[in-house]
């Protein structure tokens, strides 16, 4: 596999950065993960805009113009011949003086790498009336396969409510890493995290949704969660399907009594949960409708 590193395409075993890079030392950087389907990045613009906004917040400069970054990404996909993949962008402040001060770190590092997407594409189309309007040619473009249902646990780690850094994907994700380690130890697929107000707000690597009657609900951004690109796509799909949405708080006990629970993330799309802390959760036909609509949206926008 080839990796993009500061303007060059190099074999992955040669894609190295300094041990004094601030992303390695302090997590002083940002990242984005995008789904690539049919050889094209899905929802490139909102991902790059979030990276740019995070860079502005951290006073970190993107070393290439946005159009050039997109061109490099397309070249990376083409050279690796991996049309169904995950594209990871990592932006580090680079090497600076010793200590927390960012002084002297004037040469940021930009890395892009490709990884096989989870699952495999399958032929087939979403049911009529269950997706936003199609756009562009679609002949011979496969639809993504619907993901398996996941088992969840509740993590013991907490996220600060109202955290300003939560709106960006920083390279320091220790609470999420430790939460995921708890899920691994429990044999679960993902871990849910509460915030300091006691509400379940998101998962270690995904946004949380639940179904309350005829409404699809999710935590508000002010609760300290990431404004996920796939989260926004789900809200968009709900508007297209005429499904009511709400943003509210939910406790672990309330979540277990809801009419359905699912997650959104760039790698898998929309994933339904089948259990939480060993308790079987209710299933919902609405979740499958959203899954199929998301698969069709991914297919249509990358055709």
Secondary structure, 3 states (H helix, E strand, C coil): CEEEECCEEEEHHHCCCCCCEHHHHHCCEEEEEEEEECCEECCHHHHHHHHHHHHHHCCCCCCCCHHHHHHHHHHHHHHHCCCCEEEEEEEECCECCCCCCCCCCCCCEEEEEEEECCCCEECCCCCCCCCCCCCCCCCCCCEECCCCCEEEEEEEEEECCCCHHHHCCECCCHHHHHHHHHHHHHCCCEEEEEECCCCEEEECCCEEEEEECCEEEECCHHHCCCCCHHHHHHHHHHHHHCCEEEECCCCHHHHHCCCEEEEEECCCEEEEEEEECCEECCCCHHHHHHHHHHHHHHHHHCC
